[in-house]
Amino acid sequence: MDKTSELALQSKNNPYVRNSFIHENREFILQFSSFVCKRQLDWTNDDELSVAIIAFNEAIDSYNISLGKDFINYAKIVIKNRLIDYFRKESKHRYVPIDVDVDEEVYR
């Protein structure tokens, strides 16, 4: 078991270790999220990074070493899936109806 997977397991039961583990992996979260989004993300402006950090936290909770997966690869899957869900949700709100002036005489 690699060090990252071991820390992920320790993070499940210890909030201090979890916070430290998430903080240590901020660069990984930023780089992978930027890769998925196909653009450079910024911690101060992009909601995608909030989604990614929540997904990373979720990956810590649901990680199971007995499945034989490396934690980082597992976290990538969870982050990618959550970002895809976020994109789908946001695409529903992308189109805003435009008020069009209609000549009322035509409809009388």
N, CA, C and O atoms as CSV, one atom per row, in Angstrom:
chain,resi,resn,atom,element,x,y,z
A,1,MET,N,N,0.858,-1.180,0.000
A,1,MET,CA,C,0.000,0.000,0.000
A,1,MET,C,C,0.900,1.238,0.000
A,1,MET,O,O,1.839,1.336,0.790
A,2,ASP,N,N,0.603,2.169,-0.887
A,2,ASP,CA,C,1.412,3.380,-0.964
A,2,ASP,C,C,1.016,4.365,0.144
A,2,ASP,O,O,-0.013,4.202,0.799
A,3,LYS,N,N,1.841,5.372,0.334
A,3,LYS,CA,C,1.642,6.337,1.417
A,3,LYS,C,C,0.328,7.106,1.271
A,3,LYS,O,O,-0.352,7.368,2.263
A,4,THR,N,N,-0.029,7.466,0.044
A,4,THR,CA,C,-1.259,8.226,-0.182
A,4,THR,C,C,-2.483,7.408,0.200
A,4,THR,O,O,-3.404,7.923,0.833
A,5,SER,N,N,-2.496,6.141,-0.181
A,5,SER,CA,C,-3.621,5.268,0.173
A,5,SER,C,C,-3.703,5.078,1.683
A,5,SER,O,O,-4.793,5.038,2.254
A,6,GLU,N,N,-2.557,4.965,2.312
A,6,GLU,CA,C,-2.514,4.819,3.770
A,6,GLU,C,C,-3.064,6.072,4.462
A,6,GLU,O,O,-3.832,5.967,5.418
A,7,LEU,N,N,-2.674,7.241,3.983
A,7,LEU,CA,C,-3.187,8.492,4.554
A,7,LEU,C,C,-4.686,8.639,4.323
A,7,LEU,O,O,-5.397,9.164,5.180
A,8,ALA,N,N,-5.170,8.181,3.171
A,8,ALA,CA,C,-6.608,8.235,2.893
A,8,ALA,C,C,-7.372,7.395,3.907
A,8,ALA,O,O,-8.428,7.805,4.389
A,9,LEU,N,N,-6.843,6.224,4.230
A,9,LEU,CA,C,-7.499,5.366,5.223
A,9,LEU,C,C,-7.464,5.999,6.612
A,9,LEU,O,O,-8.449,5.932,7.347
A,10,GLN,N,N,-6.341,6.612,6.974
A,10,GLN,CA,C,-6.236,7.285,8.271
A,10,GLN,C,C,-7.170,8.489,8.343
A,10,GLN,O,O,-7.658,8.834,9.419
A,11,SER,N,N,-7.418,9.121,7.212
A,11,SER,CA,C,-8.255,10.321,7.157
A,11,SER,C,C,-9.722,10.029,7.419
A,11,SER,O,O,-10.478,10.928,7.786
A,12,LYS,N,N,-10.131,8.783,7.234
A,12,LYS,CA,C,-11.539,8.435,7.436
A,12,LYS,C,C,-12.002,8.719,8.863
A,12,LYS,O,O,-13.131,9.160,9.077
A,13,ASN,N,N,-11.135,8.469,9.829
A,13,ASN,CA,C,-11.537,8.565,11.235
A,13,ASN,C,C,-10.957,9.751,11.980
A,13,ASN,O,O,-11.287,9.963,13.147
A,14,ASN,N,N,-10.109,10.522,11.341
A,14,ASN,CA,C,-9.447,11.621,12.030
A,14,ASN,C,C,-9.602,12.912,11.214
A,14,ASN,O,O,-8.973,13.062,10.167
A,15,PRO,N,N,-10.439,13.842,11.692
A,15,PRO,CA,C,-10.670,15.072,10.920
A,15,PRO,C,C,-9.413,15.927,10.735
A,15,PRO,O,O,-9.294,16.631,9.732
A,16,TYR,N,N,-8.482,15.876,11.677
A,16,TYR,CA,C,-7.251,16.663,11.543
A,16,TYR,C,C,-6.373,16.101,10.423
A,16,TYR,O,O,-5.808,16.852,9.628
A,17,VAL,N,N,-6.267,14.780,10.374
A,17,VAL,CA,C,-5.503,14.140,9.302
A,17,VAL,C,C,-6.192,14.390,7.963
A,17,VAL,O,O,-5.529,14.628,6.953
A,18,ARG,N,N,-7.527,14.336,7.956
A,18,ARG,CA,C,-8.299,14.571,6.724
A,18,ARG,C,C,-8.045,15.975,6.185
A,18,ARG,O,O,-7.760,16.140,4.999
A,19,ASN,N,N,-8.146,16.985,7.043
A,19,ASN,CA,C,-7.920,18.369,6.599
A,19,ASN,C,C,-6.508,18.554,6.060
A,19,ASN,O,O,-6.300,19.210,5.040
A,20,SER,N,N,-5.548,17.971,6.757
A,20,SER,CA,C,-4.160,18.060,6.314
A,20,SER,C,C,-3.968,17.338,4.976
A,20,SER,O,O,-3.279,17.836,4.087
A,21,PHE,N,N,-4.577,16.175,4.847
A,21,PHE,CA,C,-4.482,15.383,3.619
A,21,PHE,C,C,-5.098,16.125,2.433
A,21,PHE,O,O,-4.527,16.143,1.343
A,22,ILE,N,N,-6.249,16.730,2.647
A,22,ILE,CA,C,-6.894,17.506,1.580
A,22,ILE,C,C,-6.021,18.706,1.209
A,22,ILE,O,O,-5.827,18.998,0.029
A,23,HIS,N,N,-5.500,19.393,2.218
A,23,HIS,CA,C,-4.648,20.556,1.956
A,23,HIS,C,C,-3.389,20.158,1.175
A,23,HIS,O,O,-2.974,20.866,0.258
A,24,GLU,N,N,-2.791,19.032,1.538
A,24,GLU,CA,C,-1.589,18.562,0.843
A,24,GLU,C,C,-1.875,18.197,-0.612
A,24,GLU,O,O,-0.972,18.225,-1.449
A,25,ASN,N,N,-3.107,17.859,-0.911
A,25,ASN,CA,C,-3.471,17.423,-2.263
A,25,ASN,C,C,-4.190,18.493,-3.074
A,25,ASN,O,O,-4.769,18.188,-4.117
A,26,ARG,N,N,-4.163,19.735,-2.616
A,26,ARG,CA,C,-4.817,20.821,-3.350
A,26,ARG,C,C,-4.245,20.981,-4.762
A,26,ARG,O,O,-4.990,21.236,-5.708
A,27,GLU,N,N,-2.947,20.833,-4.902
A,27,GLU,CA,C,-2.324,20.975,-6.225
A,27,GLU,C,C,-2.796,19.862,-7.165
A,27,GLU,O,O,-3.083,20.113,-8.335
A,28,PHE,N,N,-2.875,18.637,-6.650
A,28,PHE,CA,C,-3.406,17.527,-7.450
A,28,PHE,C,C,-4.849,17.814,-7.866
A,28,PHE,O,O,-5.212,17.618,-9.025
A,29,ILE,N,N,-5.664,18.273,-6.929
A,29,ILE,CA,C,-7.071,18.574,-7.209
A,29,ILE,C,C,-7.169,19.667,-8.272
A,29,ILE,O,O,-7.971,19.562,-9.200
A,30,LEU,N,N,-6.366,20.703,-8.141
A,30,LEU,CA,C,-6.352,21.800,-9.116
A,30,LEU,C,C,-5.939,21.305,-10.503
A,30,LEU,O,O,-6.613,21.589,-11.493
A,31,GLN,N,N,-4.837,20.569,-10.570
A,31,GLN,CA,C,-4.326,20.108,-11.865
A,31,GLN,C,C,-5.289,19.140,-12.547
A,31,GLN,O,O,-5.549,19.259,-13.744
A,32,PHE,N,N,-5.817,18.185,-11.788
A,32,PHE,CA,C,-6.710,17.204,-12.404
A,32,PHE,C,C,-8.035,17.845,-12.814
A,32,PHE,O,O,-8.575,17.527,-13.873
A,33,SER,N,N,-8.556,18.739,-11.988
A,33,SER,CA,C,-9.806,19.427,-12.328
A,33,SER,C,C,-9.626,20.301,-13.561
A,33,SER,O,O,-10.514,20.362,-14.412
A,34,SER,N,N,-8.501,20.971,-13.664
A,34,SER,CA,C,-8.205,21.781,-14.852
A,34,SER,C,C,-8.130,20.894,-16.093
A,34,SER,O,O,-8.598,21.277,-17.165
A,35,PHE,N,N,-7.542,19.715,-15.944
A,35,PHE,CA,C,-7.467,18.766,-17.058
A,35,PHE,C,C,-8.865,18.332,-17.500
A,35,PHE,O,O,-9.157,18.304,-18.696
A,36,VAL,N,N,-9.725,17.996,-16.543
A,36,VAL,CA,C,-11.087,17.556,-16.864
A,36,VAL,C,C,-11.874,18.691,-17.512
A,36,VAL,O,O,-12.614,18.471,-18.471
A,37,CYS,N,N,-11.714,19.904,-16.988
A,37,CYS,CA,C,-12.462,21.062,-17.497
A,37,CYS,C,C,-11.864,21.636,-18.779
A,37,CYS,O,O,-12.487,22.463,-19.445
A,38,LYS,N,N,-10.658,21.195,-19.120
A,38,LYS,CA,C,-9.957,21.648,-20.326
A,38,LYS,C,C,-9.688,23.148,-20.317
A,38,LYS,O,O,-9.704,23.809,-21.356
A,39,ARG,N,N,-9.440,23.665,-19.120
A,39,ARG,CA,C,-9.041,25.067,-18.970
A,39,ARG,C,C,-8.390,25.227,-17.599
A,39,ARG,O,O,-8.595,24.404,-16.708
A,40,GLN,N,N,-7.610,26.283,-17.438
A,40,GLN,CA,C,-6.955,26.528,-16.157
A,40,GLN,C,C,-7.971,27.076,-15.160
A,40,GLN,O,O,-8.648,28.067,-15.432
A,41,LEU,N,N,-8.070,26.431,-14.018
A,41,LEU,CA,C,-9.010,26.864,-12.986
A,41,LEU,C,C,-8.296,27.688,-11.936
A,41,LEU,O,O,-7.076,27.616,-11.793
A,42,ASP,N,N,-9.070,28.473,-11.203
A,42,ASP,CA,C,-8.538,29.349,-10.165
A,42,ASP,C,C,-9.353,29.143,-8.896
A,42,ASP,O,O,-10.583,29.121,-8.944
A,43,TRP,N,N,-8.678,28.993,-7.765
A,43,TRP,CA,C,-9.366,28.725,-6.493
A,43,TRP,C,C,-10.338,29.833,-6.116
A,43,TRP,O,O,-11.333,29.565,-5.442
A,44,THR,N,N,-10.082,31.061,-6.528
A,44,THR,CA,C,-10.939,32.169,-6.097
A,44,THR,C,C,-12.158,32.373,-6.983
A,44,THR,O,O,-13.095,33.065,-6.584
A,45,ASN,N,N,-12.168,31.782,-8.190
A,45,ASN,CA,C,-13.243,32.104,-9.126
A,45,ASN,C,C,-14.072,30.935,-9.628
A,45,ASN,O,O,-15.156,31.153,-10.170
A,46,ASP,N,N,-13.611,29.715,-9.471
A,46,ASP,CA,C,-14.246,28.604,-10.166
A,46,ASP,C,C,-14.966,27.641,-9.226
A,46,ASP,O,O,-14.374,27.076,-8.307
A,47,ASP,N,N,-16.256,27.474,-9.484
A,47,ASP,CA,C,-17.070,26.541,-8.707
A,47,ASP,C,C,-16.636,25.096,-8.926
A,47,ASP,O,O,-16.844,24.246,-8.060
A,48,GLU,N,N,-16.040,24.818,-10.070
A,48,GLU,CA,C,-15.596,23.457,-10.365
A,48,GLU,C,C,-14.617,22.944,-9.315
A,48,GLU,O,O,-14.607,21.753,-9.005
A,49,LEU,N,N,-13.798,23.831,-8.768
A,49,LEU,CA,C,-12.847,23.402,-7.744
A,49,LEU,C,C,-13.546,23.070,-6.431
A,49,LEU,O,O,-13.093,22.193,-5.696
A,50,SER,N,N,-14.625,23.749,-6.134
A,50,SER,CA,C,-15.415,23.399,-4.951
A,50,SER,C,C,-16.027,22.020,-5.125
A,50,SER,O,O,-16.034,21.209,-4.198
A,51,VAL,N,N,-16.538,21.763,-6.315
A,51,VAL,CA,C,-17.101,20.442,-6.621
A,51,VAL,C,C,-16.009,19.385,-6.495
A,51,VAL,O,O,-16.244,18.312,-5.939
A,52,ALA,N,N,-14.822,19.681,-7.004
A,52,ALA,CA,C,-13.716,18.723,-6.978
A,52,ALA,C,C,-13.237,18.437,-5.559
A,52,ALA,O,O,-12.924,17.292,-5.233
A,53,ILE,N,N,-13.176,19.453,-4.720
A,53,ILE,CA,C,-12.704,19.233,-3.349
A,53,ILE,C,C,-13.734,18.435,-2.546
A,53,ILE,O,O,-13.364,17.612,-1.708
A,54,ILE,N,N,-15.012,18.675,-2.797
A,54,ILE,CA,C,-16.064,17.879,-2.155
A,54,ILE,C,C,-15.978,16.434,-2.644
A,54,ILE,O,O,-16.158,15.501,-1.862
A,55,ALA,N,N,-15.705,16.252,-3.928
A,55,ALA,CA,C,-15.559,14.905,-4.485
A,55,ALA,C,C,-14.345,14.193,-3.891
A,55,ALA,O,O,-14.403,12.993,-3.622
A,56,PHE,N,N,-13.257,14.916,-3.686
A,56,PHE,CA,C,-12.065,14.334,-3.066
A,56,PHE,C,C,-12.391,13.880,-1.650
A,56,PHE,O,O,-11.972,12.802,-1.229
A,57,ASN,N,N,-13.131,14.693,-0.921
A,57,ASN,CA,C,-13.561,14.342,0.429
A,57,ASN,C,C,-14.460,13.099,0.393
A,57,ASN,O,O,-14.342,12.211,1.238
A,58,GLU,N,N,-15.347,13.050,-0.587
A,58,GLU,CA,C,-16.215,11.882,-0.765
A,58,GLU,C,C,-15.387,10.635,-1.080
A,58,GLU,O,O,-15.698,9.542,-0.606
A,59,ALA,N,N,-14.337,10.800,-1.876
A,59,ALA,CA,C,-13.459,9.676,-2.209
A,59,ALA,C,C,-12.778,9.129,-0.957
A,59,ALA,O,O,-12.599,7.919,-0.825
A,60,ILE,N,N,-12.402,10.011,-0.043
A,60,ILE,CA,C,-11.814,9.564,1.219
A,60,ILE,C,C,-12.816,8.699,1.973
A,60,ILE,O,O,-12.465,7.634,2.481
A,61,ASP,N,N,-14.062,9.157,2.047
A,61,ASP,CA,C,-15.094,8.418,2.783
A,61,ASP,C,C,-15.390,7.053,2.173
A,61,ASP,O,O,-15.620,6.087,2.900
A,62,SER,N,N,-15.386,6.966,0.861
A,62,SER,CA,C,-15.825,5.732,0.202
A,62,SER,C,C,-14.675,4.828,-0.249
A,62,SER,O,O,-14.920,3.765,-0.820
A,63,TYR,N,N,-13.436,5.230,-0.003
A,63,TYR,CA,C,-12.281,4.441,-0.448
A,63,TYR,C,C,-12.221,3.115,0.289
A,63,TYR,O,O,-12.373,3.054,1.509
A,64,ASN,N,N,-11.993,2.044,-0.483
A,64,ASN,CA,C,-11.905,0.702,0.084
A,64,ASN,C,C,-10.629,0.051,-0.434
A,64,ASN,O,O,-10.533,-0.287,-1.614
A,65,ILE,N,N,-9.660,-0.123,0.441
A,65,ILE,CA,C,-8.356,-0.667,0.052
A,65,ILE,C,C,-8.467,-2.107,-0.431
A,65,ILE,O,O,-7.642,-2.557,-1.226
A,66,SER,N,N,-9.471,-2.831,0.037
A,66,SER,CA,C,-9.592,-4.250,-0.324
A,66,SER,C,C,-9.904,-4.456,-1.807
A,66,SER,O,O,-9.754,-5.566,-2.319
A,67,LEU,N,N,-10.334,-3.411,-2.495
A,67,LEU,CA,C,-10.598,-3.522,-3.929
A,67,LEU,C,C,-9.316,-3.454,-4.756
A,67,LEU,O,O,-9.333,-3.698,-5.962
A,68,GLY,N,N,-8.205,-3.120,-4.098
A,68,GLY,CA,C,-6.914,-3.120,-4.766
A,68,GLY,C,C,-6.617,-1.901,-5.616
A,68,GLY,O,O,-5.673,-1.921,-6.405
A,69,LYS,N,N,-7.389,-0.853,-5.479
A,69,LYS,CA,C,-7.174,0.371,-6.258
A,69,LYS,C,C,-6.292,1.343,-5.477
A,69,LYS,O,O,-6.376,1.443,-4.253
A,70,ASP,N,N,-5.452,2.048,-6.213
A,70,ASP,CA,C,-4.663,3.131,-5.647
A,70,ASP,C,C,-5.606,4.295,-5.338
A,70,ASP,O,O,-6.512,4.568,-6.125
A,71,PHE,N,N,-5.417,4.981,-4.219
A,71,PHE,CA,C,-6.344,6.045,-3.835
A,71,PHE,C,C,-6.401,7.160,-4.869
A,71,PHE,O,O,-7.487,7.637,-5.202
A,72,ILE,N,N,-5.256,7.582,-5.380
A,72,ILE,CA,C,-5.245,8.704,-6.327
A,72,ILE,C,C,-6.049,8.362,-7.578
A,72,ILE,O,O,-6.797,9.202,-8.078
A,73,ASN,N,N,-5.904,7.151,-8.083
A,73,ASN,CA,C,-6.690,6.753,-9.258
A,73,ASN,C,C,-8.177,6.714,-8.931
A,73,ASN,O,O,-9.012,7.100,-9.750
A,74,TYR,N,N,-8.500,6.247,-7.736
A,74,TYR,CA,C,-9.899,6.227,-7.302
A,74,TYR,C,C,-10.440,7.655,-7.176
A,74,TYR,O,O,-11.557,7.940,-7.606
A,75,ALA,N,N,-9.645,8.545,-6.587
A,75,ALA,CA,C,-10.062,9.941,-6.426
A,75,ALA,C,C,-10.282,10.602,-7.788
A,75,ALA,O,O,-11.202,11.405,-7.941
A,76,LYS,N,N,-9.455,10.277,-8.767
A,76,LYS,CA,C,-9.634,10.825,-10.118
A,76,LYS,C,C,-10.992,10.436,-10.688
A,76,LYS,O,O,-11.676,11.259,-11.297
A,77,ILE,N,N,-11.374,9.188,-10.490
A,77,ILE,CA,C,-12.670,8.714,-10.997
A,77,ILE,C,C,-13.811,9.470,-10.328
A,77,ILE,O,O,-14.740,9.922,-10.996
A,78,VAL,N,N,-13.737,9.606,-9.001
A,78,VAL,CA,C,-14.805,10.292,-8.260
A,78,VAL,C,C,-14.879,11.760,-8.666
A,78,VAL,O,O,-15.970,12.276,-8.909
A,79,ILE,N,N,-13.745,12.435,-8.743
A,79,ILE,CA,C,-13.721,13.853,-9.123
A,79,ILE,C,C,-14.277,14.034,-10.538
A,79,ILE,O,O,-15.107,14.912,-10.774
A,80,LYS,N,N,-13.823,13.212,-11.466
A,80,LYS,CA,C,-14.300,13.324,-12.851
A,80,LYS,C,C,-15.809,13.123,-12.924
A,80,LYS,O,O,-16.501,13.880,-13.606
A,81,ASN,N,N,-16.328,12.108,-12.228
A,81,ASN,CA,C,-17.773,11.848,-12.255
A,81,ASN,C,C,-18.572,12.993,-11.644
A,81,ASN,O,O,-19.627,13.354,-12.167
A,82,ARG,N,N,-18.090,13.566,-10.550
A,82,ARG,CA,C,-18.806,14.678,-9.920
A,82,ARG,C,C,-18.769,15.921,-10.798
A,82,ARG,O,O,-19.752,16.658,-10.872
A,83,LEU,N,N,-17.647,16.159,-11.460
A,83,LEU,CA,C,-17.569,17.305,-12.371
A,83,LEU,C,C,-18.503,17.113,-13.564
A,83,LEU,O,O,-19.141,18.069,-14.004
A,84,ILE,N,N,-18.592,15.907,-14.087
A,84,ILE,CA,C,-19.525,15.634,-15.185
A,84,ILE,C,C,-20.956,15.884,-14.730
A,84,ILE,O,O,-21.745,16.486,-15.459
A,85,ASP,N,N,-21.295,15.422,-13.528
A,85,ASP,CA,C,-22.637,15.686,-12.985
A,85,ASP,C,C,-22.890,17.188,-12.876
A,85,ASP,O,O,-23.976,17.669,-13.199
A,86,TYR,N,N,-21.874,17.922,-12.417
A,86,TYR,CA,C,-21.984,19.379,-12.286
A,86,TYR,C,C,-22.198,20.028,-13.651
A,86,TYR,O,O,-23.031,20.924,-13.783
A,87,PHE,N,N,-21.454,19.586,-14.672
A,87,PHE,CA,C,-21.615,20.145,-16.023
A,87,PHE,C,C,-23.018,19.892,-16.549
A,87,PHE,O,O,-23.625,20.776,-17.153
A,88,ARG,N,N,-23.530,18.707,-16.326
A,88,ARG,CA,C,-24.888,18.384,-16.784
A,88,ARG,C,C,-25.917,19.267,-16.099
A,88,ARG,O,O,-26.832,19.784,-16.740
A,89,LYS,N,N,-25.761,19.432,-14.803
A,89,LYS,CA,C,-26.700,20.268,-14.048
A,89,LYS,C,C,-26.646,21.714,-14.524
A,89,LYS,O,O,-27.682,22.351,-14.710
A,90,GLU,N,N,-25.446,22.225,-14.719
A,90,GLU,CA,C,-25.281,23.613,-15.145
A,90,GLU,C,C,-25.740,23.837,-16.579
A,90,GLU,O,O,-26.176,24.939,-16.915
A,91,SER,N,N,-25.656,22.836,-17.420
A,91,SER,CA,C,-26.070,23.019,-18.815
A,91,SER,C,C,-27.576,23.257,-18.919
A,91,SER,O,O,-28.042,23.856,-19.887
A,92,LYS,N,N,-28.326,22.799,-17.944
A,92,LYS,CA,C,-29.770,23.043,-17.934
A,92,LYS,C,C,-30.084,24.514,-17.676
A,92,LYS,O,O,-31.140,25.005,-18.077
A,93,HIS,N,N,-29.169,25.215,-17.008
A,93,HIS,CA,C,-29.387,26.616,-16.644
A,93,HIS,C,C,-28.674,27.579,-17.584
A,93,HIS,O,O,-28.727,28.795,-17.395
A,94,ARG,N,N,-28.018,27.042,-18.583
A,94,ARG,CA,C,-27.204,27.872,-19.462
A,94,ARG,C,C,-28.043,28.794,-20.337
A,94,ARG,O,O,-27.659,29.941,-20.569
A,95,TYR,N,N,-29.168,28.318,-20.820
A,95,TYR,CA,C,-29.969,29.087,-21.763
A,95,TYR,C,C,-31.027,29.892,-21.031
A,95,TYR,O,O,-31.899,29.338,-20.363
A,96,VAL,N,N,-30.936,31.198,-21.164
A,96,VAL,CA,C,-31.880,32.102,-20.520
A,96,VAL,C,C,-32.809,32.637,-21.596
A,96,VAL,O,O,-32.344,33.138,-22.620
A,97,PRO,N,N,-34.113,32.540,-21.380
A,97,PRO,CA,C,-35.030,33.055,-22.402
A,97,PRO,C,C,-34.868,34.563,-22.574
A,97,PRO,O,O,-34.633,35.294,-21.612
A,98,ILE,N,N,-34.995,34.994,-23.785
A,98,ILE,CA,C,-34.865,36.414,-24.109
A,98,ILE,C,C,-36.262,36.985,-24.282
A,98,ILE,O,O,-37.109,36.398,-24.957
A,99,ASP,N,N,-36.491,38.129,-23.668
A,99,ASP,CA,C,-37.771,38.806,-23.861
A,99,ASP,C,C,-37.790,39.407,-25.260
A,99,ASP,O,O,-36.915,40.190,-25.631
A,100,VAL,N,N,-38.777,39.034,-26.006
A,100,VAL,CA,C,-38.900,39.522,-27.375
A,100,VAL,C,C,-40.125,40.413,-27.436
A,100,VAL,O,O,-41.208,40.038,-26.987
A,101,ASP,N,N,-39.940,41.591,-27.995
A,101,ASP,CA,C,-41.084,42.480,-28.188
A,101,ASP,C,C,-41.924,41.931,-29.332
A,101,ASP,O,O,-41.447,41.765,-30.454
A,102,VAL,N,N,-43.155,41.661,-29.028
A,102,VAL,CA,C,-44.056,41.110,-30.038
A,102,VAL,C,C,-45.095,42.169,-30.356
A,102,VAL,O,O,-45.655,42.799,-29.459
A,103,ASP,N,N,-45.337,42.350,-31.614
A,103,ASP,CA,C,-46.351,43.301,-32.048
A,103,ASP,C,C,-47.719,42.722,-31.720
A,103,ASP,O,O,-48.154,41.744,-32.328
A,104,GLU,N,N,-48.390,43.334,-30.754
A,104,GLU,CA,C,-49.679,42.814,-30.298
A,104,GLU,C,C,-50.748,42.881,-31.378
A,104,GLU,O,O,-51.722,42.129,-31.330
A,105,GLU,N,N,-50.584,43.757,-32.336
A,105,GLU,CA,C,-51.567,43.886,-33.412
A,105,GLU,C,C,-51.672,42.598,-34.229
A,105,GLU,O,O,-52.744,42.269,-34.737
A,106,VAL,N,N,-50.595,41.891,-34.353
A,106,VAL,CA,C,-50.579,40.670,-35.148
A,106,VAL,C,C,-51.470,39.608,-34.518
A,106,VAL,O,O,-52.056,38.790,-35.228
A,107,TYR,N,N,-51.577,39.612,-33.212
A,107,TYR,CA,C,-52.314,38.567,-32.511
A,107,TYR,C,C,-53.751,38.951,-32.179
A,107,TYR,O,O,-54.411,38.224,-31.436
A,108,ARG,N,N,-54.252,40.044,-32.691
A,108,ARG,CA,C,-55.632,40.453,-32.400
A,108,ARG,C,C,-56.572,40.025,-33.460
A,108,ARG,O,O,-57.770,40.290,-33.366
